[in-house]
Amino acid sequence: MAGVHKDLVNRLREQRKASGLTQAQLATAVLVSRKTINTIENGVFVPSTTLALKLAAELGCGVEELFQLPGGVFEKH
């Protein structure tokens, strides 16, 4: 199941597992701690744009495949 932060849905865990990587392997590849990957996957921490781009590049997908707005829509205020 995708991790859900109140402002973000993420599918990092699913993409990481599909790529056959452990949290530690992915963390090493993008130069962060395993705990950082864990907190992103669990919706506790929202990655910076730079980290999101690094994660997507390492997993061979687009950022939008990892992170989306709830419902896939952006509401203008």
PQR file with spaces between the fields and no chain letter, atoms N, CA, C, O and H, PARSE charges and radii, in Angstrom:
ATOM       1  N    MET     1       0.846   -1.185    0.000 -0.4000 1.5000
ATOM       2  CA   MET     1       0.000    0.000    0.000 -0.0000 2.0000
ATOM       3  C    MET     1       0.883    1.238    0.000  0.5500 1.7000
ATOM       4  O    MET     1       1.917    1.262    0.669 -0.5500 1.4000
ATOM       5  N    ALA     2       0.495    2.244   -0.729 -0.4000 1.5000
ATOM       6  CA   ALA     2       1.273    3.474   -0.836 -0.0000 2.0000
ATOM       7  C    ALA     2       1.268    4.230    0.487  0.5500 1.7000
ATOM       8  O    ALA     2       0.256    4.282    1.186 -0.5500 1.4000
ATOM       9  H    ALA     2      -0.344    2.224   -1.272  0.4000 1.0000
ATOM      10  N    GLY     3       2.428    4.821    0.821 -0.4000 1.5000
ATOM      11  CA   GLY     3       2.504    5.661    2.003 -0.0000 2.0000
ATOM      12  C    GLY     3       1.734    6.940    1.765  0.5500 1.7000
ATOM      13  O    GLY     3       1.730    7.469    0.653 -0.5500 1.4000
ATOM      14  H    GLY     3       3.251    4.779    0.254  0.4000 1.0000
ATOM      15  N    VAL     4       1.075    7.448    2.809 -0.4000 1.5000
ATOM      16  CA   VAL     4       0.275    8.655    2.635 -0.0000 2.0000
ATOM      17  C    VAL     4       0.661    9.696    3.676  0.5500 1.7000
ATOM      18  O    VAL     4       0.544    9.460    4.879 -0.5500 1.4000
ATOM      19  H    VAL     4       1.078    7.019    3.712  0.4000 1.0000
ATOM      20  N    HIS     5       1.112   10.824    3.216 -0.4000 1.5000
ATOM      21  CA   HIS     5       1.320   12.011    4.024 -0.0000 2.0000
ATOM      22  C    HIS     5       0.114   12.875    3.710  0.5500 1.7000
ATOM      23  O    HIS     5      -0.458   12.735    2.629 -0.5500 1.4000
ATOM      24  H    HIS     5       1.207   11.016    2.239  0.4000 1.0000
ATOM      25  N    LYS     6      -0.293   13.749    4.590 -0.4000 1.5000
ATOM      26  CA   LYS     6      -1.531   14.494    4.338 -0.0000 2.0000
ATOM      27  C    LYS     6      -1.524   15.251    3.019  0.5500 1.7000
ATOM      28  O    LYS     6      -2.584   15.496    2.444 -0.5500 1.4000
ATOM      29  H    LYS     6       0.172   13.863    5.468  0.4000 1.0000
ATOM      30  N    ASP     7      -0.346   15.626    2.530 -0.4000 1.5000
ATOM      31  CA   ASP     7      -0.266   16.386    1.284 -0.0000 2.0000
ATOM      32  C    ASP     7       0.388   15.606    0.144  0.5500 1.7000
ATOM      33  O    ASP     7       0.602   16.161   -0.934 -0.5500 1.4000
ATOM      34  H    ASP     7       0.515   15.427    2.998  0.4000 1.0000
ATOM      35  N    LEU     8       0.710   14.326    0.365 -0.4000 1.5000
ATOM      36  CA   LEU     8       1.459   13.594   -0.640 -0.0000 2.0000
ATOM      37  C    LEU     8       1.208   12.096   -0.538  0.5500 1.7000
ATOM      38  O    LEU     8       1.181   11.534    0.557 -0.5500 1.4000
ATOM      39  H    LEU     8       0.536   13.876    1.241  0.4000 1.0000
ATOM      40  N    VAL     9       1.027   11.465   -1.673 -0.4000 1.5000
ATOM      41  CA   VAL     9       0.953   10.008   -1.750 -0.0000 2.0000
ATOM      42  C    VAL     9       2.275    9.565   -2.349  0.5500 1.7000
ATOM      43  O    VAL     9       2.714   10.116   -3.359 -0.5500 1.4000
ATOM      44  H    VAL     9       1.049   11.921   -2.562  0.4000 1.0000
ATOM      45  N    ASN    10       2.918    8.572   -1.736 -0.4000 1.5000
ATOM      46  CA   ASN    10       4.168    8.102   -2.328 -0.0000 2.0000
ATOM      47  C    ASN    10       4.140    6.603   -2.543  0.5500 1.7000
ATOM      48  O    ASN    10       3.535    5.850   -1.780 -0.5500 1.4000
ATOM      49  H    ASN    10       2.562    8.125   -0.916  0.4000 1.0000
ATOM      50  N    ARG    11       4.808    6.201   -3.592 -0.4000 1.5000
ATOM      51  CA   ARG    11       4.898    4.786   -3.958 -0.0000 2.0000
ATOM      52  C    ARG    11       6.351    4.338   -3.983  0.5500 1.7000
ATOM      53  O    ARG    11       6.725    3.439   -4.736 -0.5500 1.4000
ATOM      54  H    ARG    11       5.299    6.813   -4.211  0.4000 1.0000
ATOM      55  N    LEU    12       7.160    4.974   -3.154 -0.4000 1.5000
ATOM      56  CA   LEU    12       8.581    4.664   -3.117 -0.0000 2.0000
ATOM      57  C    LEU    12       8.821    3.202   -2.756  0.5500 1.7000
ATOM      58  O    LEU    12       9.612    2.522   -3.410 -0.5500 1.4000
ATOM      59  H    LEU    12       6.856    5.704   -2.542  0.4000 1.0000
ATOM      60  N    ARG    13       8.149    2.720   -1.730 -0.4000 1.5000
ATOM      61  CA   ARG    13       8.358    1.338   -1.294 -0.0000 2.0000
ATOM      62  C    ARG    13       8.081    0.361   -2.441  0.5500 1.7000
ATOM      63  O    ARG    13       8.873   -0.547   -2.694 -0.5500 1.4000
ATOM      64  H    ARG    13       7.506    3.272   -1.198  0.4000 1.0000
ATOM      65  N    GLU    14       6.965    0.551   -3.125 -0.4000 1.5000
ATOM      66  CA   GLU    14       6.595   -0.355   -4.215 -0.0000 2.0000
ATOM      67  C    GLU    14       7.627   -0.316   -5.340  0.5500 1.7000
ATOM      68  O    GLU    14       8.020   -1.360   -5.863 -0.5500 1.4000
ATOM      69  H    GLU    14       6.321    1.288   -2.920  0.4000 1.0000
ATOM      70  N    GLN    15       8.066    0.884   -5.712 -0.4000 1.5000
ATOM      71  CA   GLN    15       9.052    1.018   -6.784 -0.0000 2.0000
ATOM      72  C    GLN    15      10.405    0.448   -6.369  0.5500 1.7000
ATOM      73  O    GLN    15      11.090   -0.188   -7.170 -0.5500 1.4000
ATOM      74  H    GLN    15       7.747    1.731   -5.288  0.4000 1.0000
ATOM      75  N    ARG    16      10.786    0.678   -5.113 -0.4000 1.5000
ATOM      76  CA   ARG    16      12.067    0.156   -4.618 -0.0000 2.0000
ATOM      77  C    ARG    16      12.067   -1.364   -4.645  0.5500 1.7000
ATOM      78  O    ARG    16      13.020   -1.983   -5.119 -0.5500 1.4000
ATOM      79  H    ARG    16      10.229    1.195   -4.462  0.4000 1.0000
ATOM      80  N    LYS    17      10.990   -1.968   -4.133 -0.4000 1.5000
ATOM      81  CA   LYS    17      10.904   -3.430   -4.115 -0.0000 2.0000
ATOM      82  C    LYS    17      10.868   -4.000   -5.524  0.5500 1.7000
ATOM      83  O    LYS    17      11.480   -5.034   -5.791 -0.5500 1.4000
ATOM      84  H    LYS    17      10.216   -1.465   -3.748  0.4000 1.0000
ATOM      85  N    ALA    18      10.151   -3.332   -6.434 -0.4000 1.5000
ATOM      86  CA   ALA    18      10.092   -3.790   -7.821 -0.0000 2.0000
ATOM      87  C    ALA    18      11.474   -3.756   -8.472  0.5500 1.7000
ATOM      88  O    ALA    18      11.760   -4.534   -9.382 -0.5500 1.4000
ATOM      89  H    ALA    18       9.653   -2.492   -6.217  0.4000 1.0000
ATOM      90  N    SER    19      12.322   -2.850   -8.000 -0.4000 1.5000
ATOM      91  CA   SER    19      13.683   -2.749   -8.520 -0.0000 2.0000
ATOM      92  C    SER    19      14.640   -3.716   -7.840  0.5500 1.7000
ATOM      93  O    SER    19      15.805   -3.822   -8.223 -0.5500 1.4000
ATOM      94  H    SER    19      12.089   -2.218   -7.261  0.4000 1.0000
ATOM      95  N    GLY    20      14.142   -4.424   -6.826 -0.4000 1.5000
ATOM      96  CA   GLY    20      14.965   -5.407   -6.131 -0.0000 2.0000
ATOM      97  C    GLY    20      15.991   -4.819   -5.185  0.5500 1.7000
ATOM      98  O    GLY    20      17.009   -5.446   -4.895 -0.5500 1.4000
ATOM      99  H    GLY    20      13.196   -4.338   -6.515  0.4000 1.0000
ATOM     100  N    LEU    21      15.721   -3.608   -4.701 -0.4000 1.5000
ATOM     101  CA   LEU    21      16.658   -2.938   -3.797 -0.0000 2.0000
ATOM     102  C    LEU    21      16.158   -2.945   -2.359  0.5500 1.7000
ATOM     103  O    LEU    21      14.955   -2.875   -2.107 -0.5500 1.4000
ATOM     104  H    LEU    21      14.894   -3.099   -4.937  0.4000 1.0000
ATOM     105  N    THR    22      17.082   -3.030   -1.432 -0.4000 1.5000
ATOM     106  CA   THR    22      16.741   -2.842   -0.026 -0.0000 2.0000
ATOM     107  C    THR    22      16.754   -1.350    0.268  0.5500 1.7000
ATOM     108  O    THR    22      17.242   -0.554   -0.533 -0.5500 1.4000
ATOM     109  H    THR    22      18.059   -3.088   -1.636  0.4000 1.0000
ATOM     110  N    GLN    23      16.216   -0.979    1.420 -0.4000 1.5000
ATOM     111  CA   GLN    23      16.275    0.429    1.819 -0.0000 2.0000
ATOM     112  C    GLN    23      17.728    0.882    1.905  0.5500 1.7000
ATOM     113  O    GLN    23      18.062    1.988    1.478 -0.5500 1.4000
ATOM     114  H    GLN    23      15.819   -1.626    2.071  0.4000 1.0000
ATOM     115  N    ALA    24      18.582    0.042    2.449 -0.4000 1.5000
ATOM     116  CA   ALA    24      19.998    0.393    2.602 -0.0000 2.0000
ATOM     117  C    ALA    24      20.671    0.593    1.247  0.5500 1.7000
ATOM     118  O    ALA    24      21.455    1.528    1.081 -0.5500 1.4000
ATOM     119  H    ALA    24      18.311   -0.856    2.796  0.4000 1.0000
ATOM     120  N    GLN    25      20.380   -0.261    0.288 -0.4000 1.5000
ATOM     121  CA   GLN    25      20.986   -0.130   -1.039 -0.0000 2.0000
ATOM     122  C    GLN    25      20.540    1.158   -1.725  0.5500 1.7000
ATOM     123  O    GLN    25      21.354    1.863   -2.322 -0.5500 1.4000
ATOM     124  H    GLN    25      19.743   -1.020    0.423  0.4000 1.0000
ATOM     125  N    LEU    26      19.263    1.457   -1.640 -0.4000 1.5000
ATOM     126  CA   LEU    26      18.755    2.683   -2.248 -0.0000 2.0000
ATOM     127  C    LEU    26      19.346    3.905   -1.551  0.5500 1.7000
ATOM     128  O    LEU    26      19.733    4.874   -2.204 -0.5500 1.4000
ATOM     129  H    LEU    26      18.601    0.884   -1.155  0.4000 1.0000
ATOM     130  N    ALA    27      19.412    3.855   -0.239 -0.4000 1.5000
ATOM     131  CA   ALA    27      19.975    4.969    0.527 -0.0000 2.0000
ATOM     132  C    ALA    27      21.422    5.238    0.126  0.5500 1.7000
ATOM     133  O    ALA    27      21.810    6.388   -0.079 -0.5500 1.4000
ATOM     134  H    ALA    27      19.097    3.068    0.291  0.4000 1.0000
ATOM     135  N    THR    28      22.206    4.191    0.018 -0.4000 1.5000
ATOM     136  CA   THR    28      23.604    4.339   -0.385 -0.0000 2.0000
ATOM     137  C    THR    28      23.702    4.959   -1.775  0.5500 1.7000
ATOM     138  O    THR    28      24.547    5.822   -2.016 -0.5500 1.4000
ATOM     139  H    THR    28      21.890    3.257    0.185  0.4000 1.0000
ATOM     140  N    ALA    29      22.848    4.523   -2.679 -0.4000 1.5000
ATOM     141  CA   ALA    29      22.886    5.014   -4.060 -0.0000 2.0000
ATOM     142  C    ALA    29      22.566    6.498   -4.171  0.5500 1.7000
ATOM     143  O    ALA    29      23.101    7.186   -5.040 -0.5500 1.4000
ATOM     144  H    ALA    29      22.162    3.822   -2.483  0.4000 1.0000
ATOM     145  N    VAL    30      21.689    6.999   -3.287 -0.4000 1.5000
ATOM     146  CA   VAL    30      21.309    8.420   -3.365 -0.0000 2.0000
ATOM     147  C    VAL    30      21.921    9.257   -2.242  0.5500 1.7000
ATOM     148  O    VAL    30      21.564   10.419   -2.047 -0.5500 1.4000
ATOM     149  H    VAL    30      21.255    6.439   -2.581  0.4000 1.0000
ATOM     150  N    LEU    31      22.849    8.643   -1.509 -0.4000 1.5000
ATOM     151  CA   LEU    31      23.637    9.345   -0.488 -0.0000 2.0000
ATOM     152  C    LEU    31      22.822    9.890    0.682  0.5500 1.7000
ATOM     153  O    LEU    31      23.030   11.020    1.124 -0.5500 1.4000
ATOM     154  H    LEU    31      23.140    7.699   -1.667  0.4000 1.0000
ATOM     155  N    VAL    32      21.892    9.072    1.179 -0.4000 1.5000
ATOM     156  CA   VAL    32      21.161    9.396    2.399 -0.0000 2.0000
ATOM     157  C    VAL    32      21.211    8.182    3.315  0.5500 1.7000
ATOM     158  O    VAL    32      21.751    7.143    2.936 -0.5500 1.4000
ATOM     159  H    VAL    32      21.723    8.154    0.820  0.4000 1.0000
ATOM     160  N    SER    33      20.661    8.300    4.507 -0.4000 1.5000
ATOM     161  CA   SER    33      20.636    7.168    5.428 -0.0000 2.0000
ATOM     162  C    SER    33      19.463    6.235    5.121  0.5500 1.7000
ATOM     163  O    SER    33      18.488    6.632    4.484 -0.5500 1.4000
ATOM     164  H    SER    33      20.222    9.144    4.815  0.4000 1.0000
ATOM     165  N    ARG    34      19.576    5.008    5.579 -0.4000 1.5000
ATOM     166  CA   ARG    34      18.481    4.056    5.428 -0.0000 2.0000
ATOM     167  C    ARG    34      17.248    4.573    6.150  0.5500 1.7000
ATOM     168  O    ARG    34      16.122    4.382    5.690 -0.5500 1.4000
ATOM     169  H    ARG    34      20.368    4.686    6.097  0.4000 1.0000
ATOM     170  N    LYS    35      17.468    5.226    7.278 -0.4000 1.5000
ATOM     171  CA   LYS    35      16.346    5.771    8.046 -0.0000 2.0000
ATOM     172  C    LYS    35      15.585    6.830    7.239  0.5500 1.7000
ATOM     173  O    LYS    35      14.363    6.927    7.351 -0.5500 1.4000
ATOM     174  H    LYS    35      18.382    5.380    7.651  0.4000 1.0000
ATOM     175  N    THR    36      16.288    7.613    6.439 -0.4000 1.5000
ATOM     176  CA   THR    36      15.625    8.605    5.595 -0.0000 2.0000
ATOM     177  C    THR    36      14.687    7.919    4.611  0.5500 1.7000
ATOM     178  O    THR    36      13.550    8.352    4.425 -0.5500 1.4000
ATOM     179  H    THR    36      17.281    7.534    6.349  0.4000 1.0000
ATOM     180  N    ILE    37      15.165    6.848    3.979 -0.4000 1.5000
ATOM     181  CA   ILE    37      14.312    6.096    3.045 -0.0000 2.0000
ATOM     182  C    ILE    37      13.108    5.550    3.793  0.5500 1.7000
ATOM     183  O    ILE    37      11.985    5.622    3.294 -0.5500 1.4000
ATOM     184  H    ILE    37      16.089    6.496    4.130  0.4000 1.0000
ATOM     185  N    ASN    38      13.324    5.009    4.978 -0.4000 1.5000
ATOM     186  CA   ASN    38      12.235    4.455    5.778 -0.0000 2.0000
ATOM     187  C    ASN    38      11.191    5.516    6.117  0.5500 1.7000
ATOM     188  O    ASN    38       9.993    5.258    6.002 -0.5500 1.4000
ATOM     189  H    ASN    38      14.236    4.951    5.384  0.4000 1.0000
ATOM     190  N    THR    39      11.624    6.692    6.529 -0.4000 1.5000
ATOM     191  CA   THR    39      10.662    7.729    6.911 -0.0000 2.0000
ATOM     192  C    THR    39       9.896    8.270    5.703  0.5500 1.7000
ATOM     193  O    THR    39       8.737    8.666    5.831 -0.5500 1.4000
ATOM     194  H    THR    39      12.597    6.901    6.623  0.4000 1.0000
ATOM     195  N    ILE    40      10.536    8.289    4.537 -0.4000 1.5000
ATOM     196  CA   ILE    40       9.816    8.688    3.323 -0.0000 2.0000
ATOM     197  C    ILE    40       8.769    7.641    2.991  0.5500 1.7000
ATOM     198  O    ILE    40       7.616    7.980    2.724 -0.5500 1.4000
ATOM     199  H    ILE    40      11.477    7.968    4.433  0.4000 1.0000
ATOM     200  N    GLU    41       9.157    6.372    3.005 -0.4000 1.5000
ATOM     201  CA   GLU    41       8.228    5.298    2.675 -0.0000 2.0000
ATOM     202  C    GLU    41       7.026    5.256    3.613  0.5500 1.7000
ATOM     203  O    GLU    41       5.926    4.888    3.202 -0.5500 1.4000
ATOM     204  H    GLU    41      10.093    6.096    3.221  0.4000 1.0000
ATOM     205  N    ASN    42       7.234    5.627    4.853 -0.4000 1.5000
ATOM     206  CA   ASN    42       6.156    5.601    5.838 -0.0000 2.0000
ATOM     207  C    ASN    42       5.377    6.911    5.929  0.5500 1.7000
ATOM     208  O    ASN    42       4.512    7.053    6.794 -0.5500 1.4000
ATOM     209  H    ASN    42       8.128    5.926    5.187  0.4000 1.0000
ATOM     210  N    GLY    43       5.668    7.860    5.061 -0.4000 1.5000
ATOM     211  CA   GLY    43       4.917    9.107    5.019 -0.0000 2.0000
ATOM     212  C    GLY    43       5.216   10.066    6.146  0.5500 1.7000
ATOM     213  O    GLY    43       4.442   10.990    6.394 -0.5500 1.4000
ATOM     214  H    GLY    43       6.371    7.745    4.359  0.4000 1.0000
ATOM     215  N    VAL    44       6.340    9.859    6.842 -0.4000 1.5000
ATOM     216  CA   VAL    44       6.714   10.737    7.944 -0.0000 2.0000
ATOM     217  C    VAL    44       7.484   11.950    7.428  0.5500 1.7000
ATOM     218  O    VAL    44       7.376   13.048    7.975 -0.5500 1.4000
ATOM     219  H    VAL    44       6.968    9.108    6.640  0.4000 1.0000
ATOM     220  N    PHE    45       8.249   11.738    6.383 -0.4000 1.5000
ATOM     221  CA   PHE    45       9.129   12.769    5.828 -0.0000 2.0000
ATOM     222  C    PHE    45       8.841   12.926    4.346  0.5500 1.7000
ATOM     223  O    PHE    45       8.717   11.936    3.625 -0.5500 1.4000
ATOM     224  H    PHE    45       8.337   10.846    5.939  0.4000 1.0000
ATOM     225  N    VAL    46       8.734   14.169    3.885 -0.4000 1.5000
ATOM     226  CA   VAL    46       8.550   14.466    2.462 -0.0000 2.0000
ATOM     227  C    VAL    46       9.915   14.872    1.920  0.5500 1.7000
ATOM     228  O    VAL    46      10.531   15.805    2.435 -0.5500 1.4000
ATOM     229  H    VAL    46       8.834   14.974    4.470  0.4000 1.0000
ATOM     230  N    PRO    47      10.393   14.184    0.891 -0.5600 1.5000
ATOM     231  CA   PRO    47      11.730   14.493    0.374  0.2800 2.0000
ATOM     232  C    PRO    47      11.782   15.830   -0.346  0.5500 1.7000
ATOM     233  O    PRO    47      10.778   16.328   -0.856 -0.5500 1.4000
ATOM     234  N    SER    48      12.975   16.392   -0.372 -0.4000 1.5000
ATOM     235  CA   SER    48      13.194   17.608   -1.158 -0.0000 2.0000
ATOM     236  C    SER    48      13.056   17.268   -2.635  0.5500 1.7000
ATOM     237  O    SER    48      13.064   16.099   -3.020 -0.5500 1.4000
ATOM     238  H    SER    48      13.791   15.987    0.042  0.4000 1.0000
ATOM     239  N    THR    49      12.932   18.284   -3.439 -0.4000 1.5000
ATOM     240  CA   THR    49      12.853   18.075   -4.883 -0.0000 2.0000
ATOM     241  C    THR    49      14.110   17.367   -5.378  0.5500 1.7000
ATOM     242  O    THR    49      14.028   16.450   -6.195 -0.5500 1.4000
ATOM     243  H    THR    49      12.925   19.234   -3.127  0.4000 1.0000
ATOM     244  N    THR    50      15.255   17.786   -4.892 -0.4000 1.5000
ATOM     245  CA   THR    50      16.515   17.170   -5.306 -0.0000 2.0000
ATOM     246  C    THR    50      16.543   15.688   -4.966  0.5500 1.7000
ATOM     247  O    THR    50      16.922   14.867   -5.801 -0.5500 1.4000
ATOM     248  H    THR    50      15.322   18.531   -4.228  0.4000 1.0000
ATOM     249  N    LEU    51      16.145   15.341   -3.748 -0.4000 1.5000
ATOM     250  CA   LEU    51      16.144   13.937   -3.353 -0.0000 2.0000
ATOM     251  C    LEU    51      15.107   13.154   -4.149  0.5500 1.7000
ATOM     252  O    LEU    51      15.373   12.021   -4.549 -0.5500 1.4000
ATOM     253  H    LEU    51      15.837   16.009   -3.070  0.4000 1.0000
ATOM     254  N    ALA    52      13.946   13.724   -4.384 -0.4000 1.5000
ATOM     255  CA   ALA    52      12.920   13.040   -5.183 -0.0000 2.0000
ATOM     256  C    ALA    52      13.437   12.742   -6.583  0.5500 1.7000
ATOM     257  O    ALA    52      13.186   11.661   -7.118 -0.5500 1.4000
ATOM     258  H    ALA    52      13.730   14.645   -4.060  0.4000 1.0000
ATOM     259  N    LEU    53      14.154   13.684   -7.182 -0.4000 1.5000
ATOM     260  CA   LEU    53      14.727   13.477   -8.510 -0.0000 2.0000
ATOM     261  C    LEU    53      15.795   12.391   -8.491  0.5500 1.7000
ATOM     262  O    LEU    53      15.868   11.576   -9.411 -0.5500 1.4000
ATOM     263  H    LEU    53      14.358   14.561   -6.747  0.4000 1.0000
ATOM     264  N    LYS    54      16.626   12.374   -7.448 -0.4000 1.5000
ATOM     265  CA   LYS    54      17.656   11.337   -7.322 -0.0000 2.0000
ATOM     266  C    LYS    54      17.022    9.957   -7.158  0.5500 1.7000
ATOM     267  O    LYS    54      17.477    8.987   -7.763 -0.5500 1.4000
ATOM     268  H    LYS    54      16.568   13.036   -6.700  0.4000 1.0000
ATOM     269  N    LEU    55      15.978    9.870   -6.343 -0.4000 1.5000
ATOM     270  CA   LEU    55      15.294    8.593   -6.136 -0.0000 2.0000
ATOM     271  C    LEU    55      14.693    8.089   -7.446  0.5500 1.7000
ATOM     272  O    LEU    55      14.839    6.917   -7.793 -0.5500 1.4000
ATOM     273  H    LEU    55      15.609   10.659   -5.851  0.4000 1.0000
ATOM     274  N    ALA    56      14.027    8.967   -8.159 -0.4000 1.5000
ATOM     275  CA   ALA    56      13.415    8.580   -9.429 -0.0000 2.0000
ATOM     276  C    ALA    56      14.467    8.121  -10.427  0.5500 1.7000
ATOM     277  O    ALA    56      14.279    7.114  -11.110 -0.5500 1.4000
ATOM     278  H    ALA    56      13.908    9.919   -7.877  0.4000 1.0000
ATOM     279  N    ALA    57      15.565    8.848  -10.516 -0.4000 1.5000
ATOM     280  CA   ALA    57      16.629    8.468  -11.448 -0.0000 2.0000
ATOM     281  C    ALA    57      17.203    7.103  -11.084  0.5500 1.7000
ATOM     282  O    ALA    57      17.434    6.272  -11.963 -0.5500 1.4000
ATOM     283  H    ALA    57      15.718    9.666   -9.961  0.4000 1.0000
ATOM     284  N    GLU    58      17.428    6.872   -9.815 -0.4000 1.5000
ATOM     285  CA   GLU    58      17.992    5.595   -9.380 -0.0000 2.0000
ATOM     286  C    GLU    58      17.029    4.440   -9.643  0.5500 1.7000
ATOM     287  O    GLU    58      17.458    3.328   -9.950 -0.5500 1.4000
ATOM     288  H    GLU    58      17.240    7.547   -9.101  0.4000 1.0000
ATOM     289  N    LEU    59      15.743    4.701   -9.523 -0.4000 1.5000
ATOM     290  CA   LEU    59      14.738    3.658   -9.720 -0.0000 2.0000
ATOM     291  C    LEU    59      14.272    3.570  -11.176  0.5500 1.7000
ATOM     292  O    LEU    59      13.458    2.712  -11.519 -0.5500 1.4000
ATOM     293  H    LEU    59      15.394    5.605   -9.274  0.4000 1.0000
ATOM     294  N    GLY    60      14.785    4.448  -12.022 -0.4000 1.5000
ATOM     295  CA   GLY    60      14.462    4.394  -13.445 -0.0000 2.0000
ATOM     296  C    GLY    60      13.017    4.733  -13.764  0.5500 1.7000
ATOM     297  O    GLY    60      12.400    4.132  -14.644 -0.5500 1.4000
ATOM     298  H    GLY    60      15.446    5.145  -11.744  0.4000 1.0000
ATOM     299  N    CYS    61      12.489    5.707  -13.035 -0.4000 1.5000
ATOM     300  CA   CYS    61      11.103    6.114  -13.266 -0.0000 2.0000
ATOM     301  C    CYS    61      11.001    7.624  -13.134  0.5500 1.7000
ATOM     302  O    CYS    61      11.977    8.289  -12.790 -0.5500 1.4000
ATOM     303  H    CYS    61      12.990    6.195  -12.320  0.4000 1.0000
ATOM     304  N    GLY    62       9.832    8.158  -13.404 -0.4000 1.5000
ATOM     305  CA   GLY    62       9.601    9.581  -13.237 -0.0000 2.0000
ATOM     306  C    GLY    62       9.212    9.894  -11.800  0.5500 1.7000
ATOM     307  O    GLY    62       8.683    9.039  -11.090 -0.5500 1.4000
ATOM     308  H    GLY    62       9.039    7.617  -13.684  0.4000 1.0000
ATOM     309  N    VAL    63       9.473   11.107  -11.383 -0.4000 1.5000
ATOM     310  CA   VAL    63       9.109   11.536  -10.030 -0.0000 2.0000
ATOM     311  C    VAL    63       7.613   11.326   -9.781  0.5500 1.7000
ATOM     312  O    VAL    63       7.201   10.933   -8.690 -0.5500 1.4000
ATOM     313  H    VAL    63       9.903   11.802  -11.960  0.4000 1.0000
ATOM     314  N    GLU    64       6.803   11.598  -10.820 -0.4000 1.5000
ATOM     315  CA   GLU    64       5.354   11.460  -10.661 -0.0000 2.0000
ATOM     316  C    GLU    64       4.929   10.011  -10.454  0.5500 1.7000
ATOM     317  O    GLU    64       3.810    9.762  -10.005 -0.5500 1.4000
ATOM     318  H    GLU    64       7.137   11.918  -11.707  0.4000 1.0000
ATOM     319  N    GLU    65       5.790    9.054  -10.769 -0.4000 1.5000
ATOM     320  CA   GLU    65       5.489    7.653  -10.476 -0.0000 2.0000
ATOM     321  C    GLU    65       5.752    7.332   -9.006  0.5500 1.7000
ATOM     322  O    GLU    65       5.213    6.362   -8.473 -0.5500 1.4000
ATOM     323  H    GLU    65       6.699    9.256  -11.134  0.4000 1.0000
ATOM     324  N    LEU    66       6.573    8.138   -8.359 -0.4000 1.5000
ATOM     325  CA   LEU    66       6.884    7.950   -6.940 -0.0000 2.0000
ATOM     326  C    LEU    66       5.990    8.779   -6.033  0.5500 1.7000
ATOM     327  O    LEU    66       5.533    8.302   -4.994 -0.5500 1.4000
ATOM     328  H    LEU    66       7.011    8.926   -8.792  0.4000 1.0000
ATOM     329  N    PHE    67       5.741   10.021   -6.428 -0.4000 1.5000
ATOM     330  CA   PHE    67       5.040   10.962   -5.565 -0.0000 2.0000
ATOM     331  C    PHE    67       3.914   11.652   -6.317  0.5500 1.7000
ATOM     332  O    PHE    67       4.098   12.124   -7.439 -0.5500 1.4000
ATOM     333  H    PHE    67       6.112   10.409   -7.272  0.4000 1.0000
ATOM     334  N    GLN    68       2.747   11.706   -5.689 -0.4000 1.5000
ATOM     335  CA   GLN    68       1.583   12.344   -6.296 -0.0000 2.0000
ATOM     336  C    GLN    68       0.789   13.083   -5.236  0.5500 1.7000
ATOM     337  O    GLN    68       0.886   12.794   -4.044 -0.5500 1.4000
ATOM     338  H    GLN    68       2.597   11.323   -4.777  0.4000 1.0000
ATOM     339  N    LEU    69       0.010   14.035   -5.694 -0.4000 1.5000
ATOM     340  CA   LEU    69      -0.944   14.694   -4.811 -0.0000 2.0000
ATOM     341  C    LEU    69      -2.103   13.739   -4.558  0.5500 1.7000
ATOM     342  O    LEU    69      -2.456   12.959   -5.443 -0.5500 1.4000
ATOM     343  H    LEU    69      -0.068   14.270   -6.662  0.4000 1.0000
ATOM     344  N    PRO    70      -2.703   13.782   -3.369 -0.5600 1.5000
ATOM     345  CA   PRO    70      -3.874   12.926   -3.121  0.2800 2.0000
ATOM     346  C    PRO    70      -4.945   13.164   -4.181  0.5500 1.7000
ATOM     347  O    PRO    70      -5.266   14.313   -4.484 -0.5500 1.4000
ATOM     348  N    GLY    71      -5.487   12.123   -4.732 -0.4000 1.5000
ATOM     349  CA   GLY    71      -6.500   12.263   -5.758 -0.0000 2.0000
ATOM     350  C    GLY    71      -5.943   12.649   -7.110  0.5500 1.7000
ATOM     351  O    GLY    71      -6.682   12.720   -8.092 -0.5500 1.4000
ATOM     352  H    GLY    71      -5.226   11.190   -4.485  0.4000 1.0000
ATOM     353  N    GLY    72      -4.636   12.901   -7.169 -0.4000 1.5000
ATOM     354  CA   GLY    72      -4.001   13.256   -8.425 -0.0000 2.0000
ATOM     355  C    GLY    72      -4.352   14.623   -8.948  0.5500 1.7000
ATOM     356  O    GLY    72      -4.119   14.913  -10.121 -0.5500 1.4000
ATOM     357  H    GLY    72      -4.036   12.844   -6.371  0.4000 1.0000
ATOM     358  N    VAL    73      -4.907   15.472   -8.107 -0.4000 1.5000
ATOM     359  CA   VAL    73      -5.302   16.806   -8.563 -0.0000 2.0000
ATOM     360  C    VAL    73      -4.672   17.884   -7.692  0.5500 1.7000
ATOM     361  O    VAL    73      -4.373   17.674   -6.517 -0.5500 1.4000
ATOM     362  H    VAL    73      -5.096   15.237   -7.154  0.4000 1.0000
ATOM     363  N    PHE    74      -4.487   19.019   -8.300 -0.4000 1.5000
ATOM     364  CA   PHE    74      -3.978   20.186   -7.607 -0.0000 2.0000
ATOM     365  C    PHE    74      -5.089   21.210   -7.540  0.5500 1.7000
ATOM     366  O    PHE    74      -5.637   21.615   -8.565 -0.5500 1.4000
ATOM     367  H    PHE    74      -4.730   19.189   -9.255  0.4000 1.0000
ATOM     368  N    GLU    75      -5.415   21.620   -6.348 -0.4000 1.5000
ATOM     369  CA   GLU    75      -6.490   22.606   -6.191 -0.0000 2.0000
ATOM     370  C    GLU    75      -5.897   23.987   -6.058  0.5500 1.7000
ATOM     371  O    GLU    75      -5.064   24.234   -5.187 -0.5500 1.4000
ATOM     372  H    GLU    75      -4.970   21.291   -5.515  0.4000 1.0000
ATOM     373  N    LYS    76      -6.328   24.892   -6.926 -0.4000 1.5000
ATOM     374  CA   LYS    76      -5.880   26.283   -6.856 -0.0000 2.0000
ATOM     375  C    LYS    76      -6.693   26.998   -5.794  0.5500 1.7000
ATOM     376  O    LYS    76      -7.894   26.770   -5.651 -0.5500 1.4000
ATOM     377  H    LYS    76      -7.005   24.691   -7.634  0.4000 1.0000
ATOM     378  N    HIS    77      -6.030   27.855   -5.061 -0.4000 1.5000
ATOM     379  CA   HIS    77      -6.719   28.622   -4.003 -0.0000 2.0000
ATOM     380  C    HIS    77      -6.816   30.059   -4.399  0.5500 1.7000
ATOM     381  O    HIS    77      -7.360   30.870   -3.650 -0.5500 1.4000
ATOM     382  H    HIS    77      -5.054   28.041   -5.178  0.4000 1.0000
